[in-house]
Amino acid sequence: MCSYPMADGNVLVLANSPVDLDDFDLSPGTNVLSPIMASQIDTKQDDGNPDDGFVHAYGQGCHGEYGPSNDKICGLYFTLMQK
């Protein structure tokens, strides 16, 4: 079960397919990005904070601040339109 709240509205999720939005697999190595890559995308597109703005991170080591890991433990979702 994903314990991270998603924005209320339309979001674009960067995740392995198939994905169940109610049950993300947050195990290390099962997501699509390392925290380093997620941070680079978030910084380029938004504010660089994994919990604020319109780019949000999910996964282990991807909340509060991005960790230094190169393991694929993060995913991102982009808020396109909030309700």
Backbone torsions as a table, in degrees:
resi	resn	phi	psi	omega
1	MET	NA	130.4	178.9
2	CYS	-76.2	121.7	-177.7
3	SER	-94.8	5.2	-178.4
4	TYR	-101.4	125.7	-177.7
5	PRO	-71.5	137.1	174.2
6	MET	-95.3	157.3	177.3
7	ALA	-62.7	148.9	177.6
8	ASP	-86.1	105.7	-178.2
9	GLY	151.2	-148.4	-179.6
10	ASN	-95.4	127.9	178.4
11	VAL	-129.8	152.9	173.4
12	LEU	-111.2	120.8	-175.5
13	VAL	-104.7	129.2	173.8
14	LEU	-96.1	105.1	-173.9
15	ALA	-153.6	162.6	172.3
16	ASN	-66.7	148.9	-179.6
17	SER	-104.7	144.6	-4.5
18	PRO	-78.6	158.0	-179.0
19	VAL	-130.1	137.4	173.7
20	ASP	-104.8	111.7	-174.8
21	LEU	-61.7	-18.2	177.9
22	ASP	-91.8	-3.6	-174.7
23	ASP	-149.5	64.3	175.3
24	PHE	-62.9	140.8	172.4
25	ASP	-87.2	109.3	-175.9
26	LEU	-97.4	14.2	180.0
27	SER	-68.0	143.5	177.5
28	PRO	-55.5	137.8	177.9
29	GLY	85.4	-3.4	-176.9
30	THR	-102.1	-8.3	179.0
31	ASN	-97.1	-174.2	-169.3
32	VAL	-100.4	-17.0	-174.3
33	LEU	-133.1	152.1	168.4
34	SER	-82.1	159.1	175.4
35	PRO	-58.6	-32.6	179.1
36	ILE	-64.4	-47.0	179.7
37	MET	-68.0	-41.2	178.0
38	ALA	-60.1	-41.5	178.5
39	SER	-62.6	-42.2	179.8
40	GLN	-63.1	-42.9	178.6
41	ILE	-65.7	-45.6	-179.4
42	ASP	-62.5	-41.7	-179.9
43	THR	-66.8	-40.1	-179.2
44	LYS	-70.2	-40.7	-174.1
45	GLN	-93.1	-23.6	-170.7
46	ASP	-144.0	-134.3	-172.7
47	ASP	-102.6	-2.4	179.8
48	GLY	79.8	1.0	179.1
49	ASN	-101.2	123.4	-175.6
50	PRO	-67.1	-13.6	-176.1
51	ASP	-112.3	-2.5	-177.6
52	ASP	-127.5	169.7	177.8
53	GLY	80.6	-158.1	-179.4
54	PHE	-102.0	-5.9	171.9
55	VAL	-107.9	120.1	-179.2
56	HIS	-122.0	148.2	177.7
57	ALA	-105.4	153.5	170.8
58	TYR	-135.8	156.8	179.5
59	GLY	116.9	170.3	-178.9
60	GLN	-70.9	133.4	178.1
61	GLY	77.2	19.4	-175.8
62	CYS	-127.3	22.7	179.0
63	HIS	-128.7	145.9	-176.3
64	GLY	83.5	-58.2	171.1
65	GLU	-155.5	155.6	179.1
66	TYR	-76.7	135.6	178.1
67	GLY	-80.8	173.8	-176.7
68	PRO	-88.1	7.4	-173.0
69	SER	-72.1	148.5	171.9
70	ASN	-99.4	0.7	178.5
71	ASP	-73.7	148.3	180.0
72	LYS	-80.4	83.2	-176.6
73	ILE	-118.3	4.1	-177.0
74	CYS	-122.2	154.7	167.1
75	GLY	-135.2	165.8	177.9
76	LEU	-127.7	150.5	166.6
77	TYR	-132.4	144.4	-174.3
78	PHE	-113.6	124.2	177.5
79	THR	-79.0	118.1	-179.4
80	LEU	-93.2	-39.1	180.0
81	MET	-155.2	124.3	177.2
82	GLN	-93.1	149.5	177.5
83	LYS	-74.6	NA	NA
